[in-house]
Amino acid sequence: MKVLMLRGNPRKNGVTERLADLFARGLRESGAELFDVDLASKNIGLCRGCFACSAGEKGRCVIDDDMADILDLLDEADAVVCASPIYFYAMGAQLKIFWERCFPFIRGYYYDAELGGMRNRTNFSKDGKKFVTIGAASGRIKSSFEAVTHTYQSIATALGFEYAADIRRAESPHFTSLDAKSLRVRKILDAFEIAGREFGATGKISEAVIKTAELELAESDEVFAQNAGVFWELNKNRNVAGFGFDDAKTDVRILLREMCRLLIPKEAPEKADIEFYFPDKEWRFAMRINSGKCELGELSAPSECDLRITCTAPLWADILGMRANVMEKLASGELLLEGRRRLFSSMKKYFRLPDGVR
Ligand SMILES: Cc1cc2nc3c(=O)[nH]c(=O)nc-3n(C[C@H](O)[C@H](O)[C@H](O)COP(=O)(O)O)c2cc1C
């Protein structure tokens, strides 16, 4: 199978690139012939809307740029894979410009009785191309992809493509911050490679693989909004431009919410109130475990609790990441435990650590 992969990400080393690389690796492993095109590095001008390309059977665009070669690849391809970040609820501009420049393939409309609607008449040398879209968005899956999925679907229907799969990777900053050491992120990354392999071998991608690739990282919109708030705050406080992905890896506000999420109810105590105090930040949190659930709240003053843990925020991040020696830190007084110290020593048992949070 000849596959044309179109990459629409302007940012290098971002989430789109990482996911597209994995999908491409899977494609190659399957034996597919891959034409991997980075649209952002090409010279592709805007469609001028002149309709010159609709002259004759095989029209040619009047613009002399890199698009001519890519149109030839598209014409010959059995499948098209688009990978793009989501920018303003749509595909990125590079990819949109690409589709506009595909106008030489359009030869008007016809009524498709089976579809009960209109399709474009096309002049592809090879019809019935399979179509896969991969998107990376920082927002939640539903709101971020609603419009773009609809657009891709319309393109596929109009051009007679078989829309094999739409893989939507939402929550991209959270996704990056947890890094490949998180089990969930590892599973997600693997799913992109498997998806490429399956698609190259069968022209399809199984529901289960798509589901894994799209796994939600925050368990609710509320938790997502809290974590997103941290990213934006970190970014605002940076003096160097760039999103605060790396800082977020060690931000205790995100890590504590991750801890809550990773509670193992059958191992955890029925009830326990744990307070965290980070004097370097003046942050105080209450972690409440109750009947198999764990909730995190902010405190403005010390509260009644079963255990209070006091240390600096970076030290807690190091403890969770197993980069600090707990006994040494207790002995030096950098880590202070007040209340039921046994709660602390058995914590490792009732939170799925360290795989989930590191
Ligand atoms: C101009 C711009 C517009 C964006 N619009 C959206 C959006 O509408 N919805 C969303 O969820 N994320 C949006 N994002 C976030 C990106 O989709 C997200 O950061 C993604 O990971 C970018 O891909 P990359 O990591 O390959 O650069 C936007 C980012 C930029 C720079």
The ligand as an SDF file (V2000), in Angstrom:
LIG
                    3D

 31 33  0  0  0  0  0  0  0  0999 V2000
   -2.5510   29.2280   17.4390 C   0  0  0  0  0  0  0  0  0  0  0  0
   -2.9520   28.0830   18.2950 C   0  0  0  0  0  0  0  0  0  0  0  0
   -4.2830   27.7260   18.3720 C   0  0  0  0  0  0  0  0  0  0  0  0
   -4.6810   26.6550   19.1630 C   0  0  0  0  0  0  0  0  0  0  0  0
   -5.9950   26.3120   19.1980 N   0  0  0  0  0  0  0  0  0  0  0  0
   -6.3920   25.2500   19.9250 C   0  0  0  0  0  0  0  0  0  0  0  0
   -7.7640   24.8530   19.9520 C   0  0  0  0  0  0  0  0  0  0  0  0
   -8.6250   25.4270   19.3060 O   0  0  0  0  0  0  0  0  0  0  0  0
   -8.1030   23.7920   20.7260 N   0  0  0  0  0  0  0  0  0  0  0  0
   -7.1790   23.1050   21.4540 C   0  0  0  0  0  0  0  0  0  0  0  0
   -7.5440   22.1720   22.1420 O   0  0  0  0  0  0  0  0  0  0  0  0
   -5.8660   23.4410   21.4220 N   0  0  0  0  0  0  0  0  0  0  0  0
   -5.4570   24.5010   20.6720 C   0  0  0  0  0  0  0  0  0  0  0  0
   -4.1250   24.8420   20.6350 N   0  0  0  0  0  0  0  0  0  0  0  0
   -3.1280   24.0050   21.3400 C   0  0  0  0  0  0  0  0  0  0  0  0
   -2.4500   23.0130   20.4150 C   0  0  0  0  0  0  0  0  0  0  0  0
   -3.3940   22.2540   19.6980 O   0  0  0  0  0  0  0  0  0  0  0  0
   -1.5730   22.0670   21.2070 C   0  0  0  0  0  0  0  0  0  0  0  0
   -0.5980   22.8290   21.8880 O   0  0  0  0  0  0  0  0  0  0  0  0
   -0.9140   20.9960   20.3690 C   0  0  0  0  0  0  0  0  0  0  0  0
   -0.1680   20.1450   21.2050 O   0  0  0  0  0  0  0  0  0  0  0  0
    0.0040   21.5990   19.3380 C   0  0  0  0  0  0  0  0  0  0  0  0
    0.6560   20.6060   18.6320 O   0  0  0  0  0  0  0  0  0  0  0  0
    2.2530   20.4300   18.7260 P   0  0  0  0  0  0  0  0  0  0  0  0
    2.4990   19.9370   20.1100 O   0  0  0  0  0  0  0  0  0  0  0  0
    2.5860   19.4520   17.6670 O   0  0  0  0  0  0  0  0  0  0  0  0
    2.8460   21.7710   18.4820 O   0  0  0  0  0  0  0  0  0  0  0  0
   -3.7100   25.9260   19.8860 C   0  0  0  0  0  0  0  0  0  0  0  0
   -2.3720   26.2940   19.8240 C   0  0  0  0  0  0  0  0  0  0  0  0
   -1.9830   27.3530   19.0440 C   0  0  0  0  0  0  0  0  0  0  0  0
   -0.5200   27.7190   18.9710 C   0  0  0  0  0  0  0  0  0  0  0  0
  1  2  1  0
  2  3  1  0
  2 30  2  0
  3  4  2  0
  4  5  1  0
  4 28  1  0
  5  6  2  0
  6  7  1  0
  6 13  1  0
  7  8  2  0
  7  9  1  0
  9 10  1  0
 10 11  2  0
 10 12  1  0
 12 13  2  0
 13 14  1  0
 14 15  1  0
 14 28  1  0
 15 16  1  0
 16 17  1  0
 16 18  1  0
 18 19  1  0
 18 20  1  0
 20 21  1  0
 20 22  1  0
 22 23  1  0
 23 24  1  0
 24 25  2  0
 24 26  1  0
 24 27  1  0
 28 29  2  0
 29 30  1  0
 30 31  1  0
M  END
$$$$
